[in-house]
């Protein structure tokens, strides 16, 4: 990945503008601050009325949590609901609720996980999509979670311990994983982060990412990423049971890492078929024959495709 001087940054910016324009977006997306969405922790449930009351009493935060159409997921009318509020630790956060963007939630619910399923999460760390998968079926899920980054993997193990997630875990490159066959496979692939206009960082206790992150990636970096993405997708599909569902997702907005990867994969796998879900939640998205692109605005940007093995 190129991280050189001003000239490279300007070239990366021009290339980024061009890639975004191909999907009807501009650099203006990096001026957006998406709505905060929360997920109530089912291990320590709290009513929305009580949570609103506690945030006001403890921190003076006046917010209303609005239903999204997905159980346990709410939209906050106030952005200031993270781990630190006005210099004071928010003891409610990560105890009663998580911040979890609605676009990410939709990519997980697309798996349509059922009780008793086996799940392979190929790029799992820091683990909150895996935890959501577990919680959707009250823990009645056989989880295998993989991540190649030692630092992120250790964080994931910490979160799994905190939230009592039973999982078989591997700190390896998911391209090299050799395991069983699974009912559901999630591959949230490494990407150019174009749609990550803002994300909440648990360690920094603040919003990070945005344009500076996107400009770290050159056009060649984007092309190189597709090789990794395609290999991850291929290995993920190898581990999917016949009739099972696989979700491939990125937070890139361009067609190269998304439609391009899916098209190449389908050409290599005649027993793979795109099978996209309906989206009931209120998000700005476009659906094609190859996947669904959720545009930055109310949520962060995200692309996903759902594939069934025939």
C-alpha angles and dihedrals in degrees: 000000000000116000100163132129140306096292093056091046091054092048090048089051093053091047091048091051090052094048091049093047089058088065095039096260134122137198085268088088088077090063090061123100107200122218117269114246124194135200120208113232106240090205089064106021122193129181117249091238091054093046092051089049094048094048090053095045096044100037110009090246113153108201140147121211112217125202117250100194091257116100113252095008119110138176116231121219089206124062095202099083102106135114094291123039118188091336095311125108112250104226091188093063116093088007101068101007146014129213105240122165115238093231090058091047091053092053089054097045087052086072089068091211116202130200112275094024123138116231131199114196105191101188099024110154133142081024110223095122088051091049090050090051089052093048095049088069099031093253095306091130134104104226130198113180126187134185132165098208112088093204094049091042091055090050089050092053089051092052092045088054093047093051100036097245112169107211144151104234136193130190095208142108104281090217087069098043117124116187145125130305118274137203092223132024127189121194111181093181128210107257147160093283094226094147095046091098090158132355131179112241114211093205098045092040089220144082115278140163122057130125096343090058093047091051091059088076122080123201088258090052089055092051091047091051091059090064091056092043093051092048091049091049092048093050091045091053090048087061096047119104119235107273091019127129128241126188120202114192140171135175088225118111100200126101093233096070094035122030090019093055094044092048092050090047094051091051089056096044116049090177091063121092130183109237111177124197128226116257114222098174120091106258134134107251144145124215125209135172088270106042151313126282115202108202123222115257118081086020136018117274118270139163125204140169128194118215130190124202110231 
